[in-house]
Amino acid sequence: AASVIAPYAAPDIDAATLLALSRDAYSSFRHESVAPLVQLEDDHYLMELFHGPTLAFKDVALQLLGRLFDHILTAKNQRIRIVGATSGDTGSAAIDGVKHCSNVDIVILYPNGRVSDVQRRQMTTVDSPNVHTVAVDGTFDDCQDLVKAMFNDHPFRERHNLSAVNSINWARIVAQVGYYVEASRRLGRTIDVTVPTGNFGNVLSGWIAKQMGADIRHLVVASNSNDILTRFFESRDMVVTGVAPTLSPSMDIQVSSNFERLLFEMNDRDGGATAQQLTRFRTTGHLVLEPDQFSTWIDPTFRAGRCDDSQTLATIASVHASTGMLIDPHTAVGVAVARQHEDPSVPMVTLATAHPAKFPDAVERATGVRPQLPEHLADLMSRPERTTVLPNDLMTIESFINSL
């Protein structure tokens, strides 16, 4: 990780310091390989990204990001307030990454009733005075819009010295590049990678890894029923529809905010042209690419597929029956879509993005087996919760943060 991130961190953080911070960040992971590769089928591998403290791939970036924040803020004698939105996993991973940081307060917005019980409790049971959670009466897209609006409110942003842990923060994206590089290095040949994604951040990290030289042929975007990305790759027209609750709630997203970064590259890094396209997208609910943009940027690298809840359950069941392994619903979406795109000549790596015990009801429904939380979270469901329920209203949210 340190060698991948180093070009982006210099000159603010030297290589030796970055290596020390990385080693400290990943010492909290329960597997010595941090992100082990496990063979699922012939030339189909799972890369397990859920061995961090909150059992999700977000830990890979956010354990490091918390240490980067603490290092830089201590050196500069500054304090920040992090505001973030979560569809389930970012919030708990961000909170765990900064809960011991003396120079950081964190406020996480999540959609009320739209995250799993385990995901919610991983956020609301943290007993640290610098941690605050808000259950917003709305969707993840609403939460994400509120966060963006707060960052665009310049007096508010400056008053609180706001910072981000969502993938709006470039460090989040680049910290994920390392496991793509590692997957191709370990297998020692060209690979395809399937990525369960709703917000495009994880797959964007894969695209960056490919640009940096990782031996990746195709990046396969795996969607659940909220399939705006898959529909886009099929039709070249990104069309917003309603968000449907699914068994894979971290992907219940319609506005994939990180696609803006790829669009910026497609537009030869023309910020004005990109802003115009996104303004039209927000106004009309449609984003259409030029044919040459699609043929140059999308067709050579990206593939896509979808998996609904019934297919998700069937995939969890089939993997358990054939291997004895339990996989979570998001990983199951990835496995199902990967199977649609397997090529005998190229190994497939599917990113296993969450521990099955984060979604025990779905896993038990599919297999009859209820996955158990690791020992450090064994009493999670009995810990007292602390959260605030607020409406989907910017002024109300900002007033709450002003009162902290």
C-alpha positions in Angstrom: 0.0 0.0 0.0 2.7 2.5 0.9 4.6 2.1 -2.4 1.3 2.7 -4.3 0.3 5.7 -2.3 3.8 7.3 -2.0 3.7 9.3 -5.3 0.5 10.9 -4.2 1.6 11.6 -0.6 4.9 13.2 -1.5 6.3 15.7 -0.4 3.9 16.0 2.6 4.6 12.5 3.9 8.0 10.9 3.4 8.2 7.2 2.3 9.5 5.9 5.7 6.6 7.6 7.6 4.1 6.4 5.1 5.4 2.8 5.5 5.2 3.0 9.3 1.6 4.4 9.2 0.6 1.7 6.8 2.1 -1.1 8.9 0.3 0.3 12.0 -3.0 0.6 10.1 -3.0 -3.0 8.9 -1.8 -4.5 12.1 -5.4 -4.4 13.3 -6.5 -6.8 10.6 -7.3 -10.4 11.6 -5.5 -12.1 8.7 -1.8 -11.9 8.2 -2.2 -11.3 4.5 -4.6 -8.4 5.2 -6.5 -9.3 1.9 -6.1 -13.0 1.2 -7.0 -14.6 -2.1 -9.2 -17.7 -1.8 -9.9 -20.0 -4.7 -13.6 -20.3 -5.3 -13.7 -22.3 -8.5 -11.3 -23.1 -11.3 -9.5 -19.8 -12.0 -12.1 -17.9 -10.0 -10.8 -16.3 -6.8 -12.3 -14.3 -4.0 -10.2 -11.5 -2.6 -11.3 -11.2 1.0 -11.3 -7.5 2.0 -13.3 -7.9 5.2 -10.7 -8.8 7.8 -10.4 -5.3 9.2 -12.0 -4.2 12.5 -15.5 -3.3 11.0 -15.6 -6.3 8.6 -15.8 -4.4 5.3 -13.5 -3.4 2.5 -13.8 0.2 3.6 -11.4 -0.6 6.5 -8.5 -1.0 4.0 -8.6 2.7 3.2 -10.1 4.2 6.4 -7.7 2.6 8.9 -4.9 4.2 7.0 -6.8 7.5 6.4 -7.4 7.9 10.2 -3.7 7.6 10.8 -2.9 10.0 8.0 -5.3 12.6 9.5 -3.8 12.2 13.0 -0.2 12.5 11.7 -0.8 15.6 9.6 -3.1 17.4 12.1 -0.7 16.8 15.0 2.2 18.2 12.9 0.1 21.3 12.0 -1.6 21.6 15.4 -5.0 21.7 13.7 -8.4 20.2 14.4 -11.0 19.1 11.8 -14.6 17.9 11.8 -15.3 15.1 9.4 -18.8 14.9 7.9 -19.7 11.8 6.0 -22.6 9.8 4.5 -22.9 6.0 4.6 -25.0 3.4 2.9 -23.8 1.0 5.6 -20.1 0.3 5.7 -18.2 3.6 5.3 -19.7 5.0 8.5 -18.5 2.3 10.8 -15.1 2.0 9.1 -14.6 5.8 9.3 -15.7 5.9 12.9 -13.3 3.1 13.8 -10.5 4.8 11.9 -10.7 8.1 13.8 -12.4 7.3 17.2 -9.1 7.6 19.0 -7.9 10.7 17.1 -7.5 13.6 19.4 -7.8 16.2 16.6 -10.9 14.9 14.9 -14.6 15.0 15.4 -16.8 12.9 13.2 -20.5 13.1 12.2 -21.9 10.3 10.0 -25.2 10.5 8.2 -27.0 7.2 7.4 -30.5 6.5 5.9 -32.8 5.6 8.7 -34.0 2.0 8.4 -32.0 1.3 5.3 -28.9 -0.2 6.8 -28.6 -3.7 8.5 -28.8 -4.0 12.3 -25.1 -4.9 12.5 -24.1 -2.0 10.3 -26.1 0.5 12.4 -24.9 -0.8 15.7 -21.3 -0.7 14.6 -21.8 3.1 14.3 -24.3 3.8 17.1 -22.6 1.8 19.9 -19.2 3.6 19.7 -18.8 5.3 23.1 -16.4 8.1 22.1 -17.1 11.8 22.7 -15.8 12.8 19.2 -18.3 10.4 17.4 -21.8 11.5 16.4 -24.3 9.6 14.2 -27.4 11.0 12.5 -30.2 8.8 11.1 -31.7 10.8 8.2 -35.3 10.2 7.1 -34.3 9.5 3.4 -32.1 7.5 1.2 -28.3 7.2 0.9 -28.4 9.5 -2.1 -30.2 12.1 0.2 -27.4 11.7 2.8 -24.7 12.1 0.1 -26.4 15.2 -1.2 -26.6 16.7 2.3 -22.8 16.2 2.8 -22.0 17.7 -0.6 -24.3 20.7 0.2 -22.4 21.2 3.5 -19.1 21.3 1.7 -20.5 23.7 -0.8 -21.7 26.0 2.1 -18.4 27.8 2.4 -19.0 29.7 5.7 -20.2 26.5 7.3 -17.3 24.5 5.9 -14.8 27.1 7.2 -16.4 27.4 10.6 -16.0 23.7 11.2 -12.9 23.1 9.2 -14.7 20.3 7.4 -13.0 17.3 5.9 -14.3 14.1 4.3 -14.0 10.3 4.6 -16.3 9.5 1.8 -14.8 8.8 -1.6 -15.1 12.5 -2.3 -11.7 12.4 -0.5 -9.1 11.3 -3.0 -7.1 9.5 -0.3 -10.0 7.0 0.1 -9.8 6.1 -3.6 -6.0 5.9 -3.9 -5.7 3.8 -0.7 -7.9 1.1 -2.4 -5.6 0.9 -5.4 -3.1 -1.3 -3.5 -5.3 -4.4 -3.4 -5.8 -4.4 -7.1 -2.1 -4.2 -7.6 -1.6 -7.0 -5.1 -4.2 -9.3 -6.8 -2.5 -9.1 -10.1 0.9 -9.5 -8.5 -0.1 -12.6 -6.6 -1.6 -14.4 -9.6 1.3 -13.3 -11.8 -0.7 -12.9 -15.0 -3.4 -10.8 -16.6 -6.6 -10.9 -14.5 -10.2 -9.7 -14.7 -11.7 -8.2 -11.5 -15.4 -8.1 -10.6 -16.4 -5.4 -8.2 -19.8 -5.2 -6.4 -20.4 -1.4 -6.5 -23.1 1.2 -6.4 -21.1 4.4 -6.0 -18.3 3.5 -8.5 -15.6 4.4 -6.0 -14.1 0.9 -5.6 -14.1 0.1 -9.3 -12.6 3.6 -10.0 -9.7 2.5 -7.8 -9.3 -0.5 -10.0 -9.3 1.7 -13.1 -6.5 3.8 -11.5 -4.6 0.6 -10.7 -4.8 -0.4 -14.4 -3.6 3.1 -15.5 -0.6 2.7 -13.1 0.4 -0.6 -14.7 -1.5 -3.4 -12.8 -2.1 -6.3 -15.2 -5.8 -6.0 -15.3 -7.8 -6.7 -18.5 -11.4 -6.0 -17.6 -13.2 -4.4 -14.7 -16.6 -6.0 -14.3 -19.2 -3.7 -12.6 -21.6 -5.8 -10.5 -25.0 -4.2 -9.7 -28.0 -5.2 -7.7 -31.5 -4.2 -8.7 -30.4 -0.6 -8.4 -28.5 -1.0 -11.7 -27.9 2.5 -13.0 -24.3 1.6 -13.8 -25.1 -1.6 -15.6 -27.9 0.0 -17.6 -25.4 2.8 -18.5 -22.8 0.4 -19.8 -25.5 -1.4 -21.8 -27.3 1.6 -23.3 -24.8 4.5 -23.0 -27.5 6.5 -21.2 -27.3 7.0 -17.4 -30.9 7.3 -16.3 -31.9 7.9 -12.7 -34.8 5.9 -11.3 -36.0 5.3 -7.7 -33.9 3.5 -5.1 -35.2 0.0 -4.3 -34.3 -1.6 -1.0 -32.4 -4.9 -1.5 -30.5 -7.6 0.4 -27.3 -5.7 -0.5 -28.1 -2.3 1.0 -24.6 -0.8 0.6 -25.3 -0.8 -3.2 -28.8 0.7 -3.0 -27.6 3.9 -4.8 -28.8 5.6 -8.0 -26.4 8.6 -8.3 -22.9 7.1 -8.6 -20.9 10.1 -7.4 -17.4 8.7 -8.3 -18.3 8.4 -12.0 -17.7 12.1 -12.1 -14.0 11.4 -11.8 -13.9 9.1 -14.8 -16.0 11.6 -16.7 -13.4 14.2 -16.0 -10.7 12.0 -17.5 -12.9 11.4 -20.6 -13.3 15.1 -21.0 -9.5 15.6 -21.1 -9.6 16.9 -17.6 -11.9 19.8 -18.7 -13.6 20.8 -15.4 -16.0 23.2 -17.1 -17.3 20.6 -19.6 -17.6 18.0 -16.8 -19.6 20.4 -14.7 -22.0 21.2 -17.6 -22.6 17.5 -18.1 -23.3 16.9 -14.5 -25.6 19.9 -14.2 -27.6 18.5 -17.1 -27.6 15.1 -15.4 -29.0 16.5 -12.2 -31.6 18.5 -14.1 -32.8 15.9 -16.5 -31.8 12.6 -14.8 -29.9 11.6 -18.0 -26.3 11.4 -18.8 -25.3 10.5 -22.4 -21.8 10.0 -23.6 -20.5 10.6 -27.1 -19.9 7.4 -29.1 -16.2 8.0 -29.4 -16.0 8.5 -25.6 -17.6 5.2 -25.1 -15.4 3.4 -27.6 -12.2 4.9 -26.2 -12.8 4.8 -22.5 -15.5 2.3 -21.7 -15.5 -0.6 -24.2 -11.8 -1.6 -23.8 -12.0 -1.9 -20.0 -15.5 -2.2 -18.5 -18.0 -4.9 -18.4 -21.2 -5.0 -16.3 -24.0 -7.2 -15.1 -26.8 -7.3 -12.5 -28.1 -9.6 -9.9 -31.5 -9.3 -8.1 -32.3 -10.6 -4.6 -33.5 -14.0 -5.7 -30.2 -14.5 -7.7 -28.3 -13.2 -4.7 -29.8 -15.8 -2.4 -29.3 -18.5 -4.9 -25.6 -17.6 -5.3 -25.0 -17.5 -1.5 -26.6 -21.0 -1.4 -24.6 -22.4 -4.3 -21.3 -21.2 -3.0 -22.0 -22.7 0.4 -23.1 -26.0 -1.1 -20.1 -26.3 -3.3 -17.4 -24.9 -1.0 -18.7 -24.7 2.5 -18.0 -20.9 2.5 -20.5 -18.3 3.6 -20.5 -15.1 1.6 -22.4 -11.9 2.2 -25.1 -10.5 -0.2 -22.8 -7.9 -1.8 -20.1 -10.5 -2.5 -22.8 -12.8 -3.9 -23.8 -10.1 -6.4 -20.2 -10.0 -7.4 -19.9 -13.8 -7.8 -23.1 -14.0 -9.8 -22.0 -11.3 -12.2 -18.5 -12.7 -12.4 -19.9 -16.0 -13.5 -21.6 -14.2 -16.4 -18.3 -12.9 -17.6 -15.8 -15.8 -17.0 -13.2 -16.4 -19.6 -11.3 -19.7 -19.4 -8.1 -18.0 -20.6 -8.1 -15.2 -17.9 -8.5 -15.7 -14.1 -11.3 -13.9 -12.4 -11.0 -12.2 -9.1 -14.2 -11.2 -7.3 -13.8 -8.7 -4.5 -15.4 -10.0 -1.3 -16.4 -6.7 0.2 -18.1 -7.6 3.6 -18.0 -10.4 6.2 -21.2 -12.6 6.0 -22.0 -11.8 9.7 -22.8 -8.2 8.8 -25.8 -9.6 6.9 -26.8 -12.7 9.0 -30.5 -12.7 8.1 -29.9 -13.0 4.3 -27.1 -15.5 4.7 -29.3 -17.7 7.0 -32.2 -17.4 4.7 -30.1 -18.7 1.8 -28.1 -21.4 3.7 -29.9 -22.2 7.0 -26.6 -21.2 8.7 -26.3 -18.1 10.8 -22.9 -16.6 10.5 -21.3 -15.5 13.8 -19.6 -12.2 14.4 -15.9 -12.3 15.3 -15.0 -12.3 19.0 -14.3 -8.6 19.2 -17.9 -7.9 18.1 -19.6 -10.8 19.8 -21.6 -8.6 22.2 -22.5 -6.0 19.6 -26.2 -6.6 19.6 -26.4 -6.0 23.3 -24.4 -2.7 23.5 -26.3 0.5 24.1 -26.9 2.7 21.1 -26.6 6.5 20.7 -27.9 8.3 17.6 -30.0 11.2 16.5 -32.9 11.0 14.1 -33.3 14.1 11.9 -35.3 15.0 8.7 -33.8 15.2 5.3 -33.2 19.0 5.6 -29.9 20.8 5.3 -30.7 23.6 7.7 -31.8 21.1 10.4 -28.6 19.0 9.9 -26.3 22.1 10.0 -28.1 23.4 13.2 -27.4 20.0 14.8 -23.8 20.1 13.9 -23.5 23.7 15.1 -24.8 22.6 18.5 -22.1 20.0 19.0 
